[in-house]
Amino acid sequence: MKKRLGDYCKLIRSKNAGPFMITFDFMFDGPGSYRRCVEEKWLTPELFADMYGVRLEDVMFFQCEDIASIKVSIPRPVGQGDLGDSDMHGGQMFGPLAGLLV
């Protein structure tokens, strides 16, 4: 039975990483959940490129085994505060990922 990615994490968030980047943090509930995510490739640079419409080479993807976390940064669709910016602080960009079935 599939569960949501959010069921395996203590925290999932997105936020500004400067006016032109968004960063996502996935802090897993323990090393077992983290290892399962990595082994089963729940989160990949390709997923972010497809889901957020950015070029694969622009996705920065970091796996932090020591703290059972994954950090991903992508370019913002438009600069922070520009016309068409729908999330000034980037705080809602993680929404589709929390419900991702894995």
N, C-alpha and C positions, 0 to 999 in steps of 0.2 A: 504494500500500500504506500502510495506516495504521500509525502508531507511537504509543507511549505518550507522554503529556505529559512524563513524567520523562526521556525520551530527549532532550528539547530544553532541559533545565534543568541547571544546575550544582547547584542546591539547591532543594528544595521542603520547607517546614517549616510547622508550626503550633505555636502557643504561646499562653500566657495573655497577654492585654492588660488585665490587671486581673482582679478576681474575677468580673466579669460579661460579659467579652468574650473572644473567641478571634481571633487574627490569623493569617493565612496569608501566607507569603512565597514568591514564585516568582522565582528568579534565573536568568535564561536564560543559555545558553552563549555568547551573542553577540547583537549587534544584529539579525542576520538572523532568528534564531529568535524574538526578541522581536517584531519587526515582523510576522512571519508569524502569530504568536499573536493580535496585535491586529487585523490585517486579516481573518483568518479567524474571529475571535470565538470562540476556544477557551475563554477565560475571560470570563464576563460576570456582572454582578450577578444576573441571572435564574438562571443556573446555580447560584449559591450559595444563593439563596432556595429553589429547588426541592430541591437536594441536601440541605440542612441544615434545611429546614422553618422558615425564618425569613421575616418579612415583607420584601418587596423594599425598602421604604423604610428598613429597618434595616441594609441591607448597605452598608458603606463600601468603596468601590472606588477604588484609586489606581494609575494607570499612570505609571511612572517611566522615561521613555525614556532619559534620560542614563545610567542604570545598568542598562538592559535588565532591569527588574524590575517585577513587579506585586505590590501588597499589598492584601489584602482583610481586613476585620474584620467579624465578625458577633457577635450576642449569644450567650452560652453557653446551652445548653438549660436548665441549672439553675446556680445560683451555685456557684463553686468550693468544693468540700468539702461541699456540701449532700447530703442523702440523695438517691441516684439519680445522683450525679455519677460517670460512668464513666471519666473521664480527668482526674484532678486537675490536671495541668499543661497539658492541651490538646495534648500532643505527638503524639498519634496521629490527630488529626482530619483530617490531610492525606492519609491512606492512600488513600482512594478516588480522589483527584485524581491521584496519581502514576501510576496505571495507566489513567487516562482515555485512550481512543483518540481521536486527533485526525488 
